[in-house]
Amino acid sequence: MFDKMKAMMDMQRTMQQMKRELENTDFKISSSDGLVTITMTGAQEVKDVRLKDDFSASLKEQLEKSLKDAYNRAVKHSHEVAAQKMKGITGLNLPGMI
């Protein structure tokens, strides 16, 4: 039993390390039409949204902020739903596992 607990703790430590690495990895992806470019971490957090200069300055800034906010909220919600489903399956609340 001790071996299983140790293995589980090792796995959790490894997953937390991987999560930190993902949080520190950034990448940029552009839409196929080139109108939108998103900079995101490997942990699915949007750091920046840029729109092509085909919009007025004030509309462009507001759209960039709104896109970033909506996407980050959607990802956070999906993580919460996944955590609840995992808790229902395992009966355990394992922070940092998802």
N, C-alpha and C positions, 0 to 999 in steps of 0.2 A: 504494500500500500504506500509506503514511504517513497518507493521508486516512482510510482505513478504521480504522486504529489510533486516530487522533484522535477519530473519530466514536464508536468503542466506548468510549473513555475518557470522553468527554462524556456518553454514555448512562449509564455506570456512576455518574458524579458526580451526574447528575440523579436516578437511582434511589436513591442513598444519601440525597440531600436529601429525596426523597419519603418514604423510610422514616423519617427523623427526624421529619418532619411528622406522619406517621401515628402514631408512638410518642407524640407530644405531643397527640393528639386523643383525647378521652374521650367515651363515650356510654353511656347507660343504656337497657337493654331489659328489659321485664318479660314474664313468661310470660303467655299468654292468660288464665289463671285468676287472675293476680295474686299467686301464692304465692311466686314467685322473681323477684328483680331482680338483673341482672348489670351491673356497670360494667366496660367493656372499652376498651382503646385501639384505635386504628385499625390497630395492628400485631397485633391478635388476642391481646393479653395481658389476662387477666382481672385486674382490680385489686381488685374487691370482689364478693362474693355476699351478698345479703340474702334471708332467708326471712321470710315473714309471721309474725307473733307467735302462730301456732297450735301452736307446739312448746314443749317445756320449754327453759329457757335453755341448759342444758349440751348437750342434743341439737341445738338450733338452731345453736349456735356450732360444734360439731363438723361438722355437715352443711355449713355455709357454707364452712369450711376445706377439707373433702373435695371439694366441688364445684369450688371454685376450683383446687385442686391437680390434680384429674383433668382438668379442661378444659385447663389450661395445658400439662400433659404431653402431652395428645392433640394440641394444636396444634403443639407443638415437634416431636413425632414426625412429624406430617404434613409439616412443613417439611424435616425431614431426609430423608424419603422422596422428596420433590419434588426436593431438591438432588441426591440420588443419581441420579435418573432424568435430570435435566438434564445431569449429568456424563456419563452413559452416552450421551446423544444428541450432546452437543457435544464430548466428550472433554476438556473444560476444567473446572477447578474455579474458578468465578467467584464469590468471596465477595461477599455483598451483593446478588447479582442476584435472589435469591428471598427 
